[in-house]
């Protein structure tokens, strides 16, 4: 992989980590159960994307 491609990978993983952090912060502030469930679904999707992307990089 070229250095430019590695920077794209690092950037993508950083964005996913950023989203995960902010979802956790927002879940703590929200009291509406429907909104909390929606954030949990989004968090689950982001975790899946992160894991799939990471495993693809490892060649698994």
Buried (B, 14 or more C-beta within 10 A) or exposed (E): EEEEEEEEBEEEBEEBEEBBEEBEEBBEEEEEEEEBEEBEEBBEEBEEEBEEBEEEEEEE
